[in-house]
Amino acid sequence: MLRRAIRSYGGTFARAIGSPGGAYGGIPKETADVVVIGAGVVGIAVARELASRGREVLVVEAASTFGTGTSSRNSEVIHAGIYYPPKSLKAGLCVKGRKLLYKYCCERGIPHRQTGKIIVATSFPQIPKLEHLLRSGKENGIEDLRLMEGFQAMQMEPELQCVKALLSPSHLIYPLPEDGGLGVHVTLDLIGIVKFGPDVEWIDGVDDVSCFTNRFNYSVSSDRSEKFYPEIRKYFPNLKDGCLEPGYSGIRPKLSGPGKPPKDFVIQDEDIHGVPGLVNLLGIESPGLTSSLAIAQCIASKYSK
């Protein structure tokens, strides 16, 4: 269901946009070396990398433009790679992708800010988990991590409340990770707006999935704020009633369900599924945005020969 191909650069990199009419135009299918399905950040990154290596690339997207799904509905954080198991794809691709993404933004004048984060333990039983993150982060090559006492963190952020904290030189504030995500954390965007979120609501059953595939309702009701206040007050106890406003929501593509350990990124090729020339990228949730350029290099290095 392609309507038109409207752009080319690199080797050849064309985009085909979905059309309800199903007409084809612009690029005959025989001219593409590679077809990338999905014009999210990872699909575009893979297409760009392959095109830069001289391959003829066609990007197919069902929506009216690129990046309208998961890619544009995230926390807008460039992750360091602290949370992910050592030697996992998430850890390696996040650490490499972070460097590539900062370089890409600097070279092209894309607004960004390198801040890092503070991860807080709000109770003493959480301290061993914080120490585990310190060890994992260092194994993943993040050398500037250090543990702080609660009073040291509160000297940096006077409104903060915690018993211990892990500093990756920053002023973003995260609670310890929770089931399905990273908890209701604090970020400051480039125009100075403080954002709290996300919380997580699992989607179960055929009806929920059908709703998502047929243009999921991304609106956020102000009623949901009641769930945020108690979570935020665990580390920002002085948060006033009525000060939160609805933001935005998105879909996190999970490969594991509630209460189960998070799974790694999955990159499937012919050796796994037996289909020549097909590569599946599955479960590219956080840190997918941070890892996107590294994922692209990984795919292109293996399949552009």
BELLINDA-V655300 format. One line per field, one symbol per residue. ss: DSSP state (A for helix, B for strand, O for the rest). burial: + if it has 9 or more other C-alpha atoms within 8 Angstrom, else -. Layout:
# BELLINDA-V655300
ss->???
burial->???
This chain:
# BELLINDA-V655300
ss->OBBBBOOOOOOBBBBBBBOOOOOOOOOOAAAOOBBBBOOOAAAAAAAAAAAAOOOBBBBBBOOOOOOOOAAAOOOOOOOOOOOOOOOOAAAAAAAAAAAAAAAAAAAAOOOOOOOOBBBBBOOAAAAAAAAAAAAAAAAOOOOOBBBBBAAAAAAAOOOOOOOBBBBBOOOOBBBOOBOOBOOOBBBBOOOOOBBBBOOOOOOOAAAAAAAAAOOOOOOOOAAAAAAAAAAAOOOOOOOOOOOOOOOOOOOOOOOOOOOOOOOOOBBBOAAAAOOOOOOBBBOOOOOAAAAAAAAAAAAAAAAOO
burial->+++++----++++++++++--+--+------+--++-+++++++++++++++++++++++++----+++++-++----++++-+-+-+++++++++++-++---+----------+++++++---++--++-++-+++-+-+--+-++++--++-----+++++++++++-+++++--+++++++++++------+++---------++-++-------+----+--++-+++++++-+---------++---+----------++-+++----------+-+++-+++++++++++-++---+-
